[in-house]
Amino acid sequence: MEIILIRHGKPASANNPKVGAAQYAKWIRRYNASNVSIDSRPKVINDHYKSFYSLSSDLNRAIHSANIYSGKHPEEVDKLYREMEIQIPVPLEHVGFSWNYKRL
C-alpha cells in the first residue's frame, strides 16, 4: 500500500491585513471557504494519482487540492481531517496594539 500526503496550496484569500475582532471573524470565514490560489498549484501532475483513493477535510482548499491532484472529488470528506482550527477569540477587548481575551 502506498500513502501520499498532500498539503493544500496557498489559499486564494491568503493575505495578512490588520483587522479588528469583527473583521477577523470574516477573515477566518473567507480563508476557510477559499480555493487554492492559481500561483500555488503544481506545474506538472502525475496521472498516476487519478487512480488513488483520496481523503480530504471538509474545507474548500483541501477538497480543491485533492481535485487538482486527482482530477476528481475526494472519495471521503470529513471534518476529522482538518488541520488545527483558527479560533475566533470572543469576547475581546483592545489592549495596546494586540487583541487579548477579556478577563471577566
Buried (B, 14 or more C-beta within 10 A) or exposed (E): EEEEEBEBBBBBBBEEEEEEBEEBBEBBEBBBEBBBBEEBBEEEEEEEBEEBEBBBBBBBBBBBBBBBBBEEEBEEBEEEBEEEEEEEEEEBEEEEEEBEEEEE
